[in-house]
Amino acid sequence: MSDLLDPVTVGVILAMASVTYLTKAGGLWLLGRVDLSARAEAGLEALPGAVVVSILAPSVVTAGPPTWLAAGVVVLVAWRTENVLAALLVGVSALLLLRGPPL
């Protein structure tokens, strides 16, 4: 029998999925019943962007000029269009163009 279909493995995966779902659903349920100040609400809305920046910033800072320019393009496109998907696609394209062909 394959390790992938091992009952223990499947059970662990289902348990992790259930805990993840319950954590997220419980948080949404709880936040729906709590009256937040405008400041707290604004902070929670900004949190996903802050997490993304905190993960990507060290890589961008330690990279070279092509990555810096591509990051600038991402910021400009996101600011002008307010479309994260468009910024992502344009940024990846800019990085590929700026780095040139692979060696």
Phi, psi and omega in degrees: 000141180291145177297331181294325181261013176299131183303325179293317180297313179298318179297318179296317179297315179296322178295317179295320179296319179295316180296319178298314180297314182296324178296313181291315180295320178295320177296317178294320178297314181296316180294333177289342182253001180251134178272110182266148174288163179298325180292316178295320179296317178297322178296319179293326178290329181277346186301314181301318178296321179294323178294316179298315180298318181294332178279319185273332186303314180300322179292320181292317182297321183275355180275184182261185183305322178301319180291321179298316179294318179297321178296320176297320177297318179300313181298316181297314181293318179296320180292316184285321186260340187056031180238108184293321180296316178298318179298318179297312182295316179294320180295316178296318178297317179297318180297316179297319179291319182289329179284335181083183182291148178292149180274000000 
